[in-house]
Amino acid sequence: MYLHPFHIHVNDFQVMSVNGKPYDAHGRQDTVDLPMESEVVVRIPFDDFVGKTVYHCHLMFHGDFGMMGLLNIVK
């Protein structure tokens, strides 16, 4: 059951694995659906943007429970 559409602003990413299992990625994406209490490994080329951006669960009320944060991308 997927309960968390995890999203990163600005930079698309390639999902490498979910819960230690390889993920069949078909290119870069900006959202990945995750099961509860899971771990995701992503690759992000930080080539196009410098500055602060956010990541969060797309179920916005989940942000109230800590499922959001800031990335500070530097050169």
mmCIF file of the N, C-alpha and C atoms, coordinates in Angstrom:
data_MODEL
# 
_entry.id   MODEL 
# 
loop_
_atom_site.group_PDB 
_atom_site.id 
_atom_site.type_symbol 
_atom_site.label_atom_id 
_atom_site.label_alt_id 
_atom_site.label_comp_id 
_atom_site.label_asym_id 
_atom_site.label_entity_id 
_atom_site.label_seq_id 
_atom_site.pdbx_PDB_ins_code 
_atom_site.Cartn_x 
_atom_site.Cartn_y 
_atom_site.Cartn_z 
_atom_site.occupancy 
_atom_site.B_iso_or_equiv 
_atom_site.pdbx_formal_charge 
_atom_site.auth_seq_id 
_atom_site.auth_comp_id 
_atom_site.auth_asym_id 
_atom_site.auth_atom_id 
_atom_site.pdbx_PDB_model_num 
ATOM 1   N N  . MET A 1 1  ? 0.843  -1.183 0.000   1.00 0.00 ? 1  MET A N  1 
ATOM 2   C CA . MET A 1 1  ? 0.000  0.000  0.000   1.00 0.00 ? 1  MET A CA 1 
ATOM 3   C C  . MET A 1 1  ? 0.889  1.248  0.000   1.00 0.00 ? 1  MET A C  1 
ATOM 4   N N  . TYR A 1 2  ? 0.668  2.137  -0.938  1.00 0.00 ? 2  TYR A N  1 
ATOM 5   C CA . TYR A 1 2  ? 1.460  3.363  -1.042  1.00 0.00 ? 2  TYR A CA 1 
ATOM 6   C C  . TYR A 1 2  ? 0.694  4.507  -0.407  1.00 0.00 ? 2  TYR A C  1 
ATOM 7   N N  . LEU A 1 3  ? 1.345  5.150  0.563   1.00 0.00 ? 3  LEU A N  1 
ATOM 8   C CA . LEU A 1 3  ? 0.664  6.198  1.304   1.00 0.00 ? 3  LEU A CA 1 
ATOM 9   C C  . LEU A 1 3  ? 1.356  7.546  1.259   1.00 0.00 ? 3  LEU A C  1 
ATOM 10  N N  . HIS A 1 4  ? 2.558  7.591  0.680   1.00 0.00 ? 4  HIS A N  1 
ATOM 11  C CA . HIS A 1 4  ? 3.307  8.851  0.689   1.00 0.00 ? 4  HIS A CA 1 
ATOM 12  C C  . HIS A 1 4  ? 3.857  9.172  -0.696  1.00 0.00 ? 4  HIS A C  1 
ATOM 13  N N  . PRO A 1 5  ? 3.214  10.075 -1.427  1.00 0.00 ? 5  PRO A N  1 
ATOM 14  C CA . PRO A 1 5  ? 3.799  10.554 -2.684  1.00 0.00 ? 5  PRO A CA 1 
ATOM 15  C C  . PRO A 1 5  ? 4.888  11.592 -2.353  1.00 0.00 ? 5  PRO A C  1 
ATOM 16  N N  . PHE A 1 6  ? 6.133  11.134 -2.285  1.00 0.00 ? 6  PHE A N  1 
ATOM 17  C CA . PHE A 1 6  ? 7.274  11.963 -1.901  1.00 0.00 ? 6  PHE A CA 1 
ATOM 18  C C  . PHE A 1 6  ? 7.717  12.804 -3.091  1.00 0.00 ? 6  PHE A C  1 
ATOM 19  N N  . HIS A 1 7  ? 7.899  14.098 -2.868  1.00 0.00 ? 7  HIS A N  1 
ATOM 20  C CA . HIS A 1 7  ? 8.162  15.050 -3.951  1.00 0.00 ? 7  HIS A CA 1 
ATOM 21  C C  . HIS A 1 7  ? 9.326  15.962 -3.572  1.00 0.00 ? 7  HIS A C  1 
ATOM 22  N N  . ILE A 1 8  ? 10.204 16.222 -4.556  1.00 0.00 ? 8  ILE A N  1 
ATOM 23  C CA . ILE A 1 8  ? 11.287 17.191 -4.381  1.00 0.00 ? 8  ILE A CA 1 
ATOM 24  C C  . ILE A 1 8  ? 11.105 18.288 -5.432  1.00 0.00 ? 8  ILE A C  1 
ATOM 25  N N  . HIS A 1 9  ? 11.142 19.532 -4.976  1.00 0.00 ? 9  HIS A N  1 
ATOM 26  C CA . HIS A 1 9  ? 10.993 20.667 -5.893  1.00 0.00 ? 9  HIS A CA 1 
ATOM 27  C C  . HIS A 1 9  ? 12.285 20.909 -6.673  1.00 0.00 ? 9  HIS A C  1 
ATOM 28  N N  . VAL A 1 10 ? 12.169 21.499 -7.819  1.00 0.00 ? 10 VAL A N  1 
ATOM 29  C CA . VAL A 1 10 ? 13.228 22.037 -8.678  1.00 0.00 ? 10 VAL A CA 1 
ATOM 30  C C  . VAL A 1 10 ? 14.033 20.981 -9.431  1.00 0.00 ? 10 VAL A C  1 
ATOM 31  N N  . ASN A 1 11 ? 14.647 20.026 -8.755  1.00 0.00 ? 11 ASN A N  1 
ATOM 32  C CA . ASN A 1 11 ? 15.530 19.064 -9.408  1.00 0.00 ? 11 ASN A CA 1 
ATOM 33  C C  . ASN A 1 11 ? 14.884 17.681 -9.485  1.00 0.00 ? 11 ASN A C  1 
ATOM 34  N N  . ASP A 1 12 ? 14.701 17.180 -10.685 1.00 0.00 ? 12 ASP A N  1 
ATOM 35  C CA . ASP A 1 12 ? 14.203 15.814 -10.842 1.00 0.00 ? 12 ASP A CA 1 
ATOM 36  C C  . ASP A 1 12 ? 15.271 14.832 -10.374 1.00 0.00 ? 12 ASP A C  1 
ATOM 37  N N  . PHE A 1 13 ? 14.844 13.633 -10.017 1.00 0.00 ? 13 PHE A N  1 
ATOM 38  C CA . PHE A 1 13 ? 15.764 12.650 -9.457  1.00 0.00 ? 13 PHE A CA 1 
ATOM 39  C C  . PHE A 1 13 ? 15.514 11.282 -10.077 1.00 0.00 ? 13 PHE A C  1 
ATOM 40  N N  . GLN A 1 14 ? 16.506 10.405 -9.926  1.00 0.00 ? 14 GLN A N  1 
ATOM 41  C CA . GLN A 1 14 ? 16.366 9.020  -10.348 1.00 0.00 ? 14 GLN A CA 1 
ATOM 42  C C  . GLN A 1 14 ? 16.272 8.172  -9.083  1.00 0.00 ? 14 GLN A C  1 
ATOM 43  N N  . VAL A 1 15 ? 15.203 7.401  -8.966  1.00 0.00 ? 15 VAL A N  1 
ATOM 44  C CA . VAL A 1 15 ? 15.033 6.514  -7.821  1.00 0.00 ? 15 VAL A CA 1 
ATOM 45  C C  . VAL A 1 15 ? 15.916 5.290  -8.038  1.00 0.00 ? 15 VAL A C  1 
ATOM 46  N N  . MET A 1 16 ? 16.758 5.006  -7.057  1.00 0.00 ? 16 MET A N  1 
ATOM 47  C CA . MET A 1 16 ? 17.666 3.865  -7.136  1.00 0.00 ? 16 MET A CA 1 
ATOM 48  C C  . MET A 1 16 ? 17.080 2.632  -6.447  1.00 0.00 ? 16 MET A C  1 
ATOM 49  N N  . SER A 1 17 ? 16.491 2.847  -5.250  1.00 0.00 ? 17 SER A N  1 
ATOM 50  C CA . SER A 1 17 ? 15.907 1.728  -4.515  1.00 0.00 ? 17 SER A CA 1 
ATOM 51  C C  . SER A 1 17 ? 14.856 2.223  -3.541  1.00 0.00 ? 17 SER A C  1 
ATOM 52  N N  . VAL A 1 18 ? 13.942 1.336  -3.203  1.00 0.00 ? 18 VAL A N  1 
ATOM 53  C CA . VAL A 1 18 ? 12.946 1.572  -2.158  1.00 0.00 ? 18 VAL A CA 1 
ATOM 54  C C  . VAL A 1 18 ? 13.044 0.390  -1.207  1.00 0.00 ? 18 VAL A C  1 
ATOM 55  N N  . ASN A 1 19 ? 13.303 0.685  0.057   1.00 0.00 ? 19 ASN A N  1 
ATOM 56  C CA . ASN A 1 19 ? 13.488 -0.346 1.088   1.00 0.00 ? 19 ASN A CA 1 
ATOM 57  C C  . ASN A 1 19 ? 14.543 -1.372 0.694   1.00 0.00 ? 19 ASN A C  1 
ATOM 58  N N  . GLY A 1 20 ? 15.626 -0.884 0.083   1.00 0.00 ? 20 GLY A N  1 
ATOM 59  C CA . GLY A 1 20 ? 16.742 -1.750 -0.271  1.00 0.00 ? 20 GLY A CA 1 
ATOM 60  C C  . GLY A 1 20 ? 16.538 -2.589 -1.519  1.00 0.00 ? 20 GLY A C  1 
ATOM 61  N N  . LYS A 1 21 ? 15.386 -2.471 -2.146  1.00 0.00 ? 21 LYS A N  1 
ATOM 62  C CA . LYS A 1 21 ? 15.113 -3.236 -3.367  1.00 0.00 ? 21 LYS A CA 1 
ATOM 63  C C  . LYS A 1 21 ? 15.268 -2.317 -4.572  1.00 0.00 ? 21 LYS A C  1 
ATOM 64  N N  . PRO A 1 22 ? 15.953 -2.773 -5.620  1.00 0.00 ? 22 PRO A N  1 
ATOM 65  C CA . PRO A 1 22 ? 16.111 -1.940 -6.816  1.00 0.00 ? 22 PRO A CA 1 
ATOM 66  C C  . PRO A 1 22 ? 14.765 -1.472 -7.354  1.00 0.00 ? 22 PRO A C  1 
ATOM 67  N N  . TYR A 1 23 ? 14.771 -0.258 -7.865  1.00 0.00 ? 23 TYR A N  1 
ATOM 68  C CA . TYR A 1 23 ? 13.558 0.373  -8.398  1.00 0.00 ? 23 TYR A CA 1 
ATOM 69  C C  . TYR A 1 23 ? 13.708 0.466  -9.911  1.00 0.00 ? 23 TYR A C  1 
ATOM 70  N N  . ASP A 1 24 ? 12.700 0.073  -10.622 1.00 0.00 ? 24 ASP A N  1 
ATOM 71  C CA . ASP A 1 24 ? 12.740 0.090  -12.084 1.00 0.00 ? 24 ASP A CA 1 
ATOM 72  C C  . ASP A 1 24 ? 12.410 1.497  -12.591 1.00 0.00 ? 24 ASP A C  1 
ATOM 73  N N  . ALA A 1 25 ? 13.399 2.381  -12.509 1.00 0.00 ? 25 ALA A N  1 
ATOM 74  C CA . ALA A 1 25 ? 13.198 3.770  -12.925 1.00 0.00 ? 25 ALA A CA 1 
ATOM 75  C C  . ALA A 1 25 ? 13.240 3.872  -14.445 1.00 0.00 ? 25 ALA A C  1 
ATOM 76  N N  . HIS A 1 26 ? 12.398 4.706  -14.958 1.00 0.00 ? 26 HIS A N  1 
ATOM 77  C CA . HIS A 1 26 ? 12.366 4.983  -16.395 1.00 0.00 ? 26 HIS A CA 1 
ATOM 78  C C  . HIS A 1 26 ? 12.705 6.454  -16.594 1.00 0.00 ? 26 HIS A C  1 
ATOM 79  N N  . GLY A 1 27 ? 13.918 6.815  -16.202 1.00 0.00 ? 27 GLY A N  1 
ATOM 80  C CA . GLY A 1 27 ? 14.333 8.207  -16.292 1.00 0.00 ? 27 GLY A CA 1 
ATOM 81  C C  . GLY A 1 27 ? 14.120 8.934  -14.979 1.00 0.00 ? 27 GLY A C  1 
ATOM 82  N N  . ARG A 1 28 ? 14.250 10.239 -15.029 1.00 0.00 ? 28 ARG A N  1 
ATOM 83  C CA . ARG A 1 28 ? 14.092 11.070 -13.838 1.00 0.00 ? 28 ARG A CA 1 
ATOM 84  C C  . ARG A 1 28 ? 12.624 11.379 -13.584 1.00 0.00 ? 28 ARG A C  1 
ATOM 85  N N  . GLN A 1 29 ? 12.334 11.670 -12.337 1.00 0.00 ? 29 GLN A N  1 
ATOM 86  C CA . GLN A 1 29 ? 10.972 12.025 -11.936 1.00 0.00 ? 29 GLN A CA 1 
ATOM 87  C C  . GLN A 1 29 ? 11.054 13.023 -10.792 1.00 0.00 ? 29 GLN A C  1 
ATOM 88  N N  . ASP A 1 30 ? 9.919  13.614 -10.445 1.00 0.00 ? 30 ASP A N  1 
ATOM 89  C CA . ASP A 1 30 ? 9.921  14.562 -9.327  1.00 0.00 ? 30 ASP A CA 1 
ATOM 90  C C  . ASP A 1 30 ? 9.101  14.061 -8.145  1.00 0.00 ? 30 ASP A C  1 
ATOM 91  N N  . THR A 1 31 ? 8.454  12.912 -8.299  1.00 0.00 ? 31 THR A N  1 
ATOM 92  C CA . THR A 1 31 ? 7.645  12.319 -7.232  1.00 0.00 ? 31 THR A CA 1 
ATOM 93  C C  . THR A 1 31 ? 7.799  10.807 -7.287  1.00 0.00 ? 31 THR A C  1 
ATOM 94  N N  . VAL A 1 32 ? 7.833  10.178 -6.110  1.00 0.00 ? 32 VAL A N  1 
ATOM 95  C CA . VAL A 1 32 ? 7.843  8.719  -6.037  1.00 0.00 ? 32 VAL A CA 1 
ATOM 96  C C  . VAL A 1 32 ? 6.862  8.303  -4.943  1.00 0.00 ? 32 VAL A C  1 
ATOM 97  N N  . ASP A 1 33 ? 6.044  7.304  -5.226  1.00 0.00 ? 33 ASP A N  1 
ATOM 98  C CA . ASP A 1 33 ? 5.088  6.794  -4.238  1.00 0.00 ? 33 ASP A CA 1 
ATOM 99  C C  . ASP A 1 33 ? 5.788  5.810  -3.318  1.00 0.00 ? 33 ASP A C  1 
ATOM 100 N N  . LEU A 1 34 ? 5.665  6.054  -2.007  1.00 0.00 ? 34 LEU A N  1 
ATOM 101 C CA . LEU A 1 34 ? 6.360  5.239  -1.016  1.00 0.00 ? 34 LEU A CA 1 
ATOM 102 C C  . LEU A 1 34 ? 5.383  4.600  -0.038  1.00 0.00 ? 34 LEU A C  1 
ATOM 103 N N  . PRO A 1 35 ? 5.694  3.364  0.380   1.00 0.00 ? 35 PRO A N  1 
ATOM 104 C CA . PRO A 1 35 ? 4.903  2.750  1.444   1.00 0.00 ? 35 PRO A CA 1 
ATOM 105 C C  . PRO A 1 35 ? 5.214  3.424  2.788   1.00 0.00 ? 35 PRO A C  1 
ATOM 106 N N  . MET A 1 36 ? 4.379  3.151  3.778   1.00 0.00 ? 36 MET A N  1 
ATOM 107 C CA . MET A 1 36 ? 4.615  3.674  5.124   1.00 0.00 ? 36 MET A CA 1 
ATOM 108 C C  . MET A 1 36 ? 5.959  3.182  5.641   1.00 0.00 ? 36 MET A C  1 
ATOM 109 N N  . GLU A 1 37 ? 6.622  4.036  6.421   1.00 0.00 ? 37 GLU A N  1 
ATOM 110 C CA . GLU A 1 37 ? 7.876  3.705  7.104   1.00 0.00 ? 37 GLU A CA 1 
ATOM 111 C C  . GLU A 1 37 ? 8.904  3.092  6.162   1.00 0.00 ? 37 GLU A C  1 
ATOM 112 N N  . SER A 1 38 ? 9.108  3.736  5.038   1.00 0.00 ? 38 SER A N  1 
ATOM 113 C CA . SER A 1 38 ? 10.034 3.208  4.044   1.00 0.00 ? 38 SER A CA 1 
ATOM 114 C C  . SER A 1 38 ? 11.249 4.116  3.899   1.00 0.00 ? 38 SER A C  1 
ATOM 115 N N  . GLU A 1 39 ? 12.208 3.615  3.152   1.00 0.00 ? 39 GLU A N  1 
ATOM 116 C CA . GLU A 1 39 ? 13.435 4.344  2.856   1.00 0.00 ? 39 GLU A CA 1 
ATOM 117 C C  . GLU A 1 39 ? 13.632 4.345  1.354   1.00 0.00 ? 39 GLU A C  1 
ATOM 118 N N  . VAL A 1 40 ? 13.983 5.506  0.816   1.00 0.00 ? 40 VAL A N  1 
ATOM 119 C CA . VAL A 1 40 ? 14.221 5.626  -0.615  1.00 0.00 ? 40 VAL A CA 1 
ATOM 120 C C  . VAL A 1 40 ? 15.624 6.177  -0.838  1.00 0.00 ? 40 VAL A C  1 
ATOM 121 N N  . VAL A 1 41 ? 16.302 5.655  -1.855  1.00 0.00 ? 41 VAL A N  1 
ATOM 122 C CA . VAL A 1 41 ? 17.606 6.176  -2.262  1.00 0.00 ? 41 VAL A CA 1 
ATOM 123 C C  . VAL A 1 41 ? 17.423 6.786  -3.644  1.00 0.00 ? 41 VAL A C  1 
ATOM 124 N N  . VAL A 1 42 ? 17.801 8.058  -3.768  1.00 0.00 ? 42 VAL A N  1 
ATOM 125 C CA . VAL A 1 42 ? 17.662 8.757  -5.044  1.00 0.00 ? 42 VAL A CA 1 
ATOM 126 C C  . VAL A 1 42 ? 19.013 9.336  -5.455  1.00 0.00 ? 42 VAL A C  1 
ATOM 127 N N  . ARG A 1 43 ? 19.160 9.541  -6.752  1.00 0.00 ? 43 ARG A N  1 
ATOM 128 C CA . ARG A 1 43 ? 20.307 10.246 -7.331  1.00 0.00 ? 43 ARG A CA 1 
ATOM 129 C C  . ARG A 1 43 ? 19.790 11.547 -7.904  1.00 0.00 ? 43 ARG A C  1 
ATOM 130 N N  . ILE A 1 44 ? 20.445 12.628 -7.529  1.00 0.00 ? 44 ILE A N  1 
ATOM 131 C CA . ILE A 1 44 ? 20.009 13.945 -7.996  1.00 0.00 ? 44 ILE A CA 1 
ATOM 132 C C  . ILE A 1 44 ? 21.206 14.691 -8.566  1.00 0.00 ? 44 ILE A C  1 
ATOM 133 N N  . PRO A 1 45 ? 21.164 15.024 -9.854  1.00 0.00 ? 45 PRO A N  1 
ATOM 134 C CA . PRO A 1 45 ? 22.211 15.891 -10.394 1.00 0.00 ? 45 PRO A CA 1 
ATOM 135 C C  . PRO A 1 45 ? 21.860 17.349 -10.089 1.00 0.00 ? 45 PRO A C  1 
ATOM 136 N N  . PHE A 1 46 ? 22.628 17.976 -9.240  1.00 0.00 ? 46 PHE A N  1 
ATOM 137 C CA . PHE A 1 46 ? 22.358 19.359 -8.854  1.00 0.00 ? 46 PHE A CA 1 
ATOM 138 C C  . PHE A 1 46 ? 23.065 20.303 -9.820  1.00 0.00 ? 46 PHE A C  1 
ATOM 139 N N  . ASP A 1 47 ? 22.665 20.250 -11.088 1.00 0.00 ? 47 ASP A N  1 
ATOM 140 C CA . ASP A 1 47 ? 23.314 21.041 -12.117 1.00 0.00 ? 47 ASP A CA 1 
ATOM 141 C C  . ASP A 1 47 ? 22.581 22.336 -12.461 1.00 0.00 ? 47 ASP A C  1 
ATOM 142 N N  . ASP A 1 48 ? 21.287 22.391 -12.219 1.00 0.00 ? 48 ASP A N  1 
ATOM 143 C CA . ASP A 1 48 ? 20.459 23.464 -12.766 1.00 0.00 ? 48 ASP A CA 1 
ATOM 144 C C  . ASP A 1 48 ? 20.029 24.521 -11.765 1.00 0.00 ? 48 ASP A C  1 
ATOM 145 N N  . PHE A 1 49 ? 20.293 24.324 -10.482 1.00 0.00 ? 49 PHE A N  1 
ATOM 146 C CA . PHE A 1 49 ? 19.717 25.226 -9.487  1.00 0.00 ? 49 PHE A CA 1 
ATOM 147 C C  . PHE A 1 49 ? 20.643 25.332 -8.289  1.00 0.00 ? 49 PHE A C  1 
ATOM 148 N N  . VAL A 1 50 ? 20.837 26.539 -7.802  1.00 0.00 ? 50 VAL A N  1 
ATOM 149 C CA . VAL A 1 50 ? 21.574 26.803 -6.569  1.00 0.00 ? 50 VAL A CA 1 
ATOM 150 C C  . VAL A 1 50 ? 20.640 27.583 -5.661  1.00 0.00 ? 50 VAL A C  1 
ATOM 151 N N  . GLY A 1 51 ? 20.553 27.168 -4.409  1.00 0.00 ? 51 GLY A N  1 
ATOM 152 C CA . GLY A 1 51 ? 19.697 27.853 -3.447  1.00 0.00 ? 51 GLY A CA 1 
ATOM 153 C C  . GLY A 1 51 ? 18.873 26.864 -2.652  1.00 0.00 ? 51 GLY A C  1 
ATOM 154 N N  . LYS A 1 52 ? 17.873 27.387 -1.963  1.00 0.00 ? 52 LYS A N  1 
ATOM 155 C CA . LYS A 1 52 ? 17.031 26.552 -1.109  1.00 0.00 ? 52 LYS A CA 1 
ATOM 156 C C  . LYS A 1 52 ? 15.811 26.061 -1.868  1.00 0.00 ? 52 LYS A C  1 
ATOM 157 N N  . THR A 1 53 ? 15.442 24.830 -1.593  1.00 0.00 ? 53 THR A N  1 
ATOM 158 C CA . THR A 1 53 ? 14.228 24.236 -2.148  1.00 0.00 ? 53 THR A CA 1 
ATOM 159 C C  . THR A 1 53 ? 13.671 23.265 -1.118  1.00 0.00 ? 53 THR A C  1 
ATOM 160 N N  . VAL A 1 54 ? 12.509 22.729 -1.357  1.00 0.00 ? 54 VAL A N  1 
ATOM 161 C CA . VAL A 1 54 ? 11.861 21.874 -0.361  1.00 0.00 ? 54 VAL A CA 1 
ATOM 162 C C  . VAL A 1 54 ? 11.619 20.471 -0.888  1.00 0.00 ? 54 VAL A C  1 
ATOM 163 N N  . TYR A 1 55 ? 11.489 19.547 0.047   1.00 0.00 ? 55 TYR A N  1 
ATOM 164 C CA . TYR A 1 55 ? 10.987 18.199 -0.240  1.00 0.00 ? 55 TYR A CA 1 
ATOM 165 C C  . TYR A 1 55 ? 9.854  17.939 0.752   1.00 0.00 ? 55 TYR A C  1 
ATOM 166 N N  . HIS A 1 56 ? 8.871  17.140 0.322   1.00 0.00 ? 56 HIS A N  1 
ATOM 167 C CA . HIS A 1 56 ? 7.725  16.899 1.193   1.00 0.00 ? 56 HIS A CA 1 
ATOM 168 C C  . HIS A 1 56 ? 6.874  15.767 0.656   1.00 0.00 ? 56 HIS A C  1 
ATOM 169 N N  . CYS A 1 57 ? 6.004  15.271 1.512   1.00 0.00 ? 57 CYS A N  1 
ATOM 170 C CA . CYS A 1 57 ? 4.961  14.352 1.081   1.00 0.00 ? 57 CYS A CA 1 
ATOM 171 C C  . CYS A 1 57 ? 3.879  15.198 0.421   1.00 0.00 ? 57 CYS A C  1 
ATOM 172 N N  . HIS A 1 58 ? 3.340  14.744 -0.691  1.00 0.00 ? 58 HIS A N  1 
ATOM 173 C CA . HIS A 1 58 ? 2.302  15.510 -1.381  1.00 0.00 ? 58 HIS A CA 1 
ATOM 174 C C  . HIS A 1 58 ? 0.972  15.519 -0.643  1.00 0.00 ? 58 HIS A C  1 
ATOM 175 N N  . LEU A 1 59 ? 0.820  14.700 0.374   1.00 0.00 ? 59 LEU A N  1 
ATOM 176 C CA . LEU A 1 59 ? -0.345 14.812 1.260   1.00 0.00 ? 59 LEU A CA 1 
ATOM 177 C C  . LEU A 1 59 ? 0.016  15.906 2.258   1.00 0.00 ? 59 LEU A C  1 
ATOM 178 N N  . MET A 1 60 ? -0.426 17.106 1.980   1.00 0.00 ? 60 MET A N  1 
ATOM 179 C CA . MET A 1 60 ? 0.095  18.285 2.660   1.00 0.00 ? 60 MET A CA 1 
ATOM 180 C C  . MET A 1 60 ? -0.038 18.226 4.175   1.00 0.00 ? 60 MET A C  1 
ATOM 181 N N  . PHE A 1 61 ? -1.066 17.591 4.702   1.00 0.00 ? 61 PHE A N  1 
ATOM 182 C CA . PHE A 1 61 ? -1.192 17.518 6.156   1.00 0.00 ? 61 PHE A CA 1 
ATOM 183 C C  . PHE A 1 61 ? -0.090 16.660 6.769   1.00 0.00 ? 61 PHE A C  1 
ATOM 184 N N  . HIS A 1 62 ? 0.575  15.825 5.977   1.00 0.00 ? 62 HIS A N  1 
ATOM 185 C CA . HIS A 1 62 ? 1.701  15.058 6.493   1.00 0.00 ? 62 HIS A CA 1 
ATOM 186 C C  . HIS A 1 62 ? 2.877  15.966 6.847   1.00 0.00 ? 62 HIS A C  1 
ATOM 187 N N  . GLY A 1 63 ? 2.961  17.121 6.191   1.00 0.00 ? 63 GLY A N  1 
ATOM 188 C CA . GLY A 1 63 ? 3.997  18.090 6.543   1.00 0.00 ? 63 GLY A CA 1 
ATOM 189 C C  . GLY A 1 63 ? 3.883  18.530 7.991   1.00 0.00 ? 63 GLY A C  1 
ATOM 190 N N  . ASP A 1 64 ? 2.676  18.548 8.513   1.00 0.00 ? 64 ASP A N  1 
ATOM 191 C CA . ASP A 1 64 ? 2.467  18.908 9.912   1.00 0.00 ? 64 ASP A CA 1 
ATOM 192 C C  . ASP A 1 64 ? 3.105  17.896 10.857  1.00 0.00 ? 64 ASP A C  1 
ATOM 193 N N  . PHE A 1 65 ? 3.399  16.708 10.352  1.00 0.00 ? 65 PHE A N  1 
ATOM 194 C CA . PHE A 1 65 ? 3.993  15.654 11.161  1.00 0.00 ? 65 PHE A CA 1 
ATOM 195 C C  . PHE A 1 65 ? 5.467  15.429 10.811  1.00 0.00 ? 65 PHE A C  1 
ATOM 196 N N  . GLY A 1 66 ? 6.086  16.421 10.173  1.00 0.00 ? 66 GLY A N  1 
ATOM 197 C CA . GLY A 1 66 ? 7.518  16.376 9.916   1.00 0.00 ? 66 GLY A CA 1 
ATOM 198 C C  . GLY A 1 66 ? 7.925  15.798 8.581   1.00 0.00 ? 66 GLY A C  1 
ATOM 199 N N  . MET A 1 67 ? 6.980  15.525 7.701   1.00 0.00 ? 67 MET A N  1 
ATOM 200 C CA . MET A 1 67 ? 7.336  14.934 6.409   1.00 0.00 ? 67 MET A CA 1 
ATOM 201 C C  . MET A 1 67 ? 7.610  16.015 5.373   1.00 0.00 ? 67 MET A C  1 
ATOM 202 N N  . MET A 1 68 ? 8.503  16.925 5.746   1.00 0.00 ? 68 MET A N  1 
ATOM 203 C CA . MET A 1 68 ? 8.947  17.958 4.827   1.00 0.00 ? 68 MET A CA 1 
ATOM 204 C C  . MET A 1 68 ? 10.253 18.524 5.359   1.00 0.00 ? 68 MET A C  1 
ATOM 205 N N  . GLY A 1 69 ? 11.005 19.151 4.490   1.00 0.00 ? 69 GLY A N  1 
ATOM 206 C CA . GLY A 1 69 ? 12.252 19.755 4.909   1.00 0.00 ? 69 GLY A CA 1 
ATOM 207 C C  . GLY A 1 69 ? 12.854 20.592 3.801   1.00 0.00 ? 69 GLY A C  1 
ATOM 208 N N  . LEU A 1 70 ? 13.990 21.184 4.094   1.00 0.00 ? 70 LEU A N  1 
ATOM 209 C CA . LEU A 1 70 ? 14.682 22.065 3.150   1.00 0.00 ? 70 LEU A CA 1 
ATOM 210 C C  . LEU A 1 70 ? 15.961 21.411 2.643   1.00 0.00 ? 70 LEU A C  1 
ATOM 211 N N  . LEU A 1 71 ? 16.252 21.652 1.391   1.00 0.00 ? 71 LEU A N  1 
ATOM 212 C CA . LEU A 1 71 ? 17.564 21.351 0.814   1.00 0.00 ? 71 LEU A CA 1 
ATOM 213 C C  . LEU A 1 71 ? 18.214 22.682 0.519   1.00 0.00 ? 71 LEU A C  1 
ATOM 214 N N  . ASN A 1 72 ? 19.480 22.812 0.862   1.00 0.00 ? 72 ASN A N  1 
ATOM 215 C CA . ASN A 1 72 ? 20.232 24.010 0.517   1.00 0.00 ? 72 ASN A CA 1 
ATOM 216 C C  . ASN A 1 72 ? 21.312 23.569 -0.476  1.00 0.00 ? 72 ASN A C  1 
ATOM 217 N N  . ILE A 1 73 ? 21.094 23.859 -1.745  1.00 0.00 ? 73 ILE A N  1 
ATOM 218 C CA . ILE A 1 73 ? 21.981 23.427 -2.813  1.00 0.00 ? 73 ILE A CA 1 
ATOM 219 C C  . ILE A 1 73 ? 23.029 24.516 -3.053  1.00 0.00 ? 73 ILE A C  1 
ATOM 220 N N  . VAL A 1 74 ? 24.300 24.142 -2.937  1.00 0.00 ? 74 VAL A N  1 
ATOM 221 C CA . VAL A 1 74 ? 25.388 25.099 -3.110  1.00 0.00 ? 74 VAL A CA 1 
ATOM 222 C C  . VAL A 1 74 ? 26.296 24.657 -4.240  1.00 0.00 ? 74 VAL A C  1 
ATOM 223 N N  . LYS A 1 75 ? 27.053 25.599 -4.776  1.00 0.00 ? 75 LYS A N  1 
ATOM 224 C CA . LYS A 1 75 ? 28.009 25.282 -5.847  1.00 0.00 ? 75 LYS A CA 1 
ATOM 225 C C  . LYS A 1 75 ? 29.137 24.449 -5.306  1.00 0.00 ? 75 LYS A C  1 
# 
